[in-house]
Amino acid sequence: MKTMYVVTAALAGLAVAAQAQAQTFQPKAKGDVVLNVRITDVSPTGTDPITTLAGGATGLRAKVGYDLMPTIGVTYFLSDHVAVEAIAGTTQHTVRAKGAATDVKVKDTWVLPPIVSLQYHFAPASQVSPYVGAGVNYMLFYGGDNKNGFNLKLDDGFGAALQAGVDVALRDSWSINLDAKKVFFETDGVDRARGIKTKVTLNPWVLSAGVGRRF
């Protein structure tokens, strides 16, 4: 998270400098395609009780760690104000079992969480152009390794996403992008060999900062 804050602060400072220079920029418009390359922090927020397969308490909870990775977003403007964005990237997360005197790795897993959202851009002709959006995502778990004798299986599935962000136009077709998404997703985790199960509530914040180019 500290790295994400530093990146965001640096890009924000660059945006302020760009505004001060009052360079010529291209407003957003219908038919534009914008490619954003970002650094993205994916931070799951949930903790869930781990139970026996019969539902008995174990005193442990499942907690998923965060990851920081590059991502790519492509936005197509259906009109001056309305656009569709798709983002792609993959992150690696560690599932841990935590209790009063326990903190053990259960699984490292890669997640491919593509998100497609419909956006509304409030001021497409302005140099500072905020937007909001809503959409869907699909969580695909792949690769990774089970740890410490566990054999946890995680189910793929669909979730929902809310979004808010801002584009700060630089010279010509370049821009700086700051973007925040809240994804709502939970999955089931089962380890039949250990006789345990859990809900794994991810509900991650997806915070991004990067550079865009309009085509």
C-alpha positions in Angstrom: 0.0 0.0 0.0 2.9 2.4 0.8 4.2 1.9 -2.7 0.8 2.6 -4.2 0.6 5.9 -2.2 4.0 6.9 -3.5 3.1 6.2 -7.1 -0.2 8.0 -6.8 1.4 11.0 -5.1 4.0 11.2 -7.9 1.5 11.0 -10.6 -0.7 13.6 -8.9 2.2 16.0 -8.7 3.0 15.4 -12.4 -0.7 16.2 -13.1 -0.5 19.5 -11.3 2.7 20.4 -13.1 1.0 19.6 -16.4 -1.9 21.8 -15.6 0.4 24.7 -14.7 2.0 24.4 -18.1 -1.4 24.8 -19.9 -0.4 22.6 -22.8 -2.8 21.9 -25.6 -4.7 18.7 -25.0 -7.4 16.6 -26.8 -10.8 16.4 -25.2 -12.5 13.1 -24.8 -15.1 12.4 -27.6 -17.3 9.8 -29.1 -15.4 7.0 -30.9 -12.2 7.5 -28.9 -10.2 4.5 -27.7 -8.1 5.1 -24.6 -5.3 2.7 -23.5 -4.3 3.0 -19.8 -1.3 1.3 -18.4 -1.4 1.4 -14.6 0.1 0.2 -11.4 -2.7 -1.5 -9.5 -3.1 -2.5 -5.9 -5.6 -5.3 -5.2 -6.4 -5.4 -1.5 -9.0 -7.9 -0.3 -10.9 -6.8 2.8 -12.8 -9.8 4.2 -12.1 -12.2 7.0 -14.3 -15.3 7.3 -14.6 -18.1 9.9 -13.1 -21.5 9.0 -15.4 -24.3 10.0 -15.5 -28.1 9.8 -17.4 -29.6 6.9 -20.3 -30.1 9.3 -20.2 -26.4 10.3 -18.4 -26.7 13.6 -16.2 -23.8 14.8 -12.4 -24.1 14.5 -11.5 -20.7 16.0 -9.7 -19.8 12.8 -10.5 -17.2 10.2 -9.4 -17.0 6.5 -7.6 -13.8 5.5 -6.3 -13.0 2.0 -3.3 -10.7 1.4 -2.9 -7.9 -1.1 -0.7 -7.6 -4.3 0.6 -4.8 -6.5 0.9 -5.5 -10.2 0.7 -3.7 -13.6 -2.6 -3.8 -15.4 -4.0 -2.6 -18.7 -7.4 -0.9 -19.3 -9.0 -0.2 -22.6 -11.9 2.3 -22.8 -14.2 3.0 -25.8 -16.4 6.1 -25.9 -19.9 5.3 -27.0 -20.7 9.0 -26.8 -18.8 12.1 -25.4 -20.0 11.2 -21.9 -20.6 7.4 -21.9 -17.8 4.8 -22.3 -17.2 1.1 -21.7 -14.0 0.0 -20.1 -12.4 -3.5 -19.8 -9.3 -4.1 -17.6 -7.0 -7.0 -17.5 -4.2 -8.1 -15.2 -3.3 -10.8 -12.8 -2.3 -10.8 -9.1 -1.0 -13.3 -6.6 -2.5 -13.6 -3.2 -1.8 -15.6 0.0 -4.7 -17.2 1.9 -3.8 -17.5 5.6 -5.6 -19.2 8.5 -5.5 -16.9 11.6 -6.5 -17.4 15.2 -5.6 -16.4 18.7 -2.3 -18.2 18.5 -2.2 -19.2 14.9 -1.1 -17.5 11.7 -0.3 -20.1 9.0 -0.2 -20.0 5.2 -2.9 -22.1 3.5 -2.5 -21.3 -0.2 -0.8 -19.1 -2.7 -3.0 -18.5 -5.7 -3.0 -16.4 -8.9 -6.2 -14.5 -9.7 -7.3 -13.2 -13.1 -10.1 -10.7 -12.3 -11.2 -9.0 -15.6 -13.7 -6.2 -15.0 -16.0 -4.6 -17.6 -17.7 -1.4 -16.6 -20.0 1.2 -18.0 -18.8 4.7 -17.2 -20.2 8.2 -17.2 -17.7 11.0 -17.8 -18.9 14.3 -16.3 -16.6 16.8 -18.1 -15.1 15.1 -21.2 -14.0 18.4 -22.7 -12.1 19.5 -19.5 -8.5 18.9 -18.7 -9.5 17.4 -15.4 -12.2 14.9 -16.2 -13.8 12.8 -13.4 -16.0 9.7 -14.1 -18.0 7.0 -12.3 -18.9 3.5 -13.4 -20.4 0.2 -12.5 -19.9 -3.2 -13.9 -19.2 -6.9 -13.5 -16.1 -9.0 -13.0 -15.1 -12.7 -13.1 -12.7 -14.1 -10.6 -10.6 -17.0 -12.1 -8.2 -18.7 -9.7 -5.3 -20.6 -11.2 -1.7 -21.8 -10.5 -0.2 -21.3 -7.1 0.6 -23.8 -4.4 -1.0 -25.2 -1.3 1.0 -24.7 1.9 1.7 -26.6 5.1 -0.3 -29.7 4.1 -3.5 -27.9 3.1 -5.3 -28.7 -0.2 -7.7 -25.7 -0.5 -10.0 -25.5 -3.6 -11.5 -22.1 -4.5 -14.5 -21.7 -6.8 -14.4 -19.2 -9.7 -17.3 -16.9 -10.1 -18.9 -13.6 -11.0 -19.0 -10.4 -8.9 -20.0 -6.7 -9.2 -17.9 -3.6 -9.2 -18.3 0.1 -8.6 -15.8 2.6 -9.9 -14.7 6.3 -9.6 -11.7 8.0 -11.2 -10.3 11.0 -12.9 -8.3 11.6 -16.1 -5.9 14.6 -16.2 -5.1 15.5 -19.8 -1.5 16.2 -20.7 -0.2 17.4 -24.1 -1.8 16.0 -27.2 -3.4 12.6 -26.6 -1.6 11.7 -23.3 -3.2 11.7 -19.9 -2.7 10.6 -16.3 -5.3 8.3 -14.8 -6.3 7.7 -11.2 -8.9 5.0 -10.6 -10.6 3.3 -7.7 -12.8 0.2 -7.9 -14.6 -1.7 -5.2 -15.3 -5.3 -6.3 -17.9 -7.3 -4.4 -17.1 -11.0 -4.6 -17.0 -14.0 -2.3 -16.2 -17.6 -3.0 -16.3 -21.0 -1.3 -13.1 -22.7 -0.1 -13.0 -26.4 0.7 -10.3 -28.7 2.0 -11.8 -32.1 2.2 -8.6 -33.8 3.3 -8.5 -31.6 6.4 -12.2 -31.6 6.8 -12.6 -27.8 6.7 -14.4 -25.2 4.7 -14.8 -21.4 4.6 -16.3 -18.6 2.8 -13.5 -16.4 1.3 -14.8 -12.9 1.1 -12.5 -10.9 -1.1 -14.4 -7.7 -1.7 -11.2 -6.0 -2.8 -10.3 -2.4 -3.3 -8.6 -2.1 -6.7 -6.6 1.1 -6.7 -4.8 2.2 -9.8 -2.5 5.0 -11.1 -1.1 5.2 -14.5 -0.7 6.9 -17.9 -3.2 6.8 -20.8 -3.0 7.4 -24.5 -6.0 8.3 -26.7 -6.4 6.8 -30.2 
